[in-house]
Structure formats: structure tokens, C-alpha cells
Amino acid sequence: MLQFVKREQMRRTRRDIAAAAQEGMDWLSFAARVNGAVNRAVPFDRACWHSVDPGTYLFTGLLGRNMVCSGSWLAEHEYVRDDVNKWVDLARSGQLAGALSAVTRGRVTASARVRSSIELGMPVGDELRVSFVADGTYWAAAGFLRDEGPCFDDGEVAFLAAVSSAIAEGFRRAVLVSSAGQDAGDASAPGVIVLDRHGHVDPGGLFGFYAARPSSRRARWLVRLRSSGVPVQDASSRRRLSAQAMYRWSRRVLGRPR
């Protein structure tokens, strides 16, 4: 009976996450909403959420819940020190989610970040990490920690892996909301161009953001991008450009749109 109740809770949580991803929230609001939803299905004591630049895999923001460590501490253990279940490795491998107790066979202190966290006075328990990937692109990551009690089981790990793409979609939309929300009626505001995996321009974007910019101005953007060598309609291109990278590139090469 208990297992049935837990499965039903996971189904409801999955629906809640999918619905939240469609609402167009900024990433902090989205992460806070999903944090509560996940905690109802997979209980934890502490959590950290990171937005990620998909072009560089670097953290761009942090939302912590009952965390003692800093963002710089987390970044050092992700990018500098050798360890198991790094978020970037979970994303690249396609595994997406993993429990520290499983990969260390119950010896969680085999992890460098656990040993370091002990020095910070944090409790020693299990950790479940998940990378959020949609259409092959890594958008965000989260870590969930239990200070005591049972380790994360295989069903909980599988659940987080299953909702990875839905949560990634919420983060992807949040990036575009942040970029396009800067006074779309202003001629000097940044434009957002969404490319599919083949380098084709998505004519509607994820939210139809093109509609927020007059068609003549939009057309001039595309002409200038094509003339400058951006493969906006080159089917042979497999290049993925994040919204942030596209904006930086366009400001550097094209200047402000007129």
C-alpha cells in the first residue's frame, strides 16, 4: 500500500512539474516551485539548484535550501576536484541522476565533497544529484541531501531521471523569458533567436517571441546574421547556440539592432 501511495505521488509530481514548465516563470521562481514538488515525492533535508550556461557548462546562478556551503565551494568541487557523480558527467553520459550511496557502495565519505562538507560542519548523509537535459542540451542541475534516514533508492533515482527533460524545459523557457522580457517594444532591447538542432531558425521561438519584435526589424536581424556567417538556415550545421551566447555574439558583431 505504501509503495502504491508513493507511485501515485510521483505521478502527480510529474504532472505538476510539466505544468510548471509551461508557465514561463523566471528560473528562480521555477526552481523554487519544483523544489517543493520534488520534496513531496522524494523527501530530502537540503537542496541546491543551479542554472547552467549550455554553451560552457558553467553555473550561472544558485538557489539553495538549508545549504551551508557557498556557490564557489560547489563550483570548485564541480570543475576543479576529481569526484564521483559530477553533474556534467551525469549530463554527458545520459545517466542524468545518481545517488552517492550507490556509486560509493555505501561509503559516502569516499567522495571528496563529502569529506570537505564534514569540515564545514555539515551532516553526513546520502546525496542524489540530477542534471536537467532537454534535446541533448544541459540547462541546469540540482542536488538533494538527506542528513539521516534511508539512502535514496533506485525508484527515487529513476524518478528524477524521468523528470529531467521536463525540468530542463522549464529552465530553457526561463532563460528566454529573462532575455526577451527586457522591454520588447524598445528598439534597443535584445532579440532572441531560437535555433533547432539542425541550425534552422524556429519561426515561432518557444513562446512566439519573434512576435514581440516588428517583422521588418526581425527580418533585418536575420539578414545581418546570415550575411555575417551565422548558419541560421544551414541544414548541415549541428551547432547549438545558447540564448546568452547568441546575445553576446550579436552585440559584439552587429551592435544594437536598429
Protein Blocks (a to p, Z undefined) as FASTA:
>chain_A
ZZmmmmmmmmmmmmmmmmmmmnopafklmmmmmmmmmmmmmgcfbdcdddddfklopafb
dcdehiabdfklmmmmmmmmgcehifklmmmnonopacfklmnnopamlpmklmmmmmno
pacdddddddddeehiafbdcddddfbdcdddfklmmmmmmmmmmmmmmmmmmmmmmmmm
nopkbmkbccdddddfkopacfkljnopmmmpcfklmmmmmmmmmmnopafkbfkbccdc
dfklmmmmmmmmnopaZZ
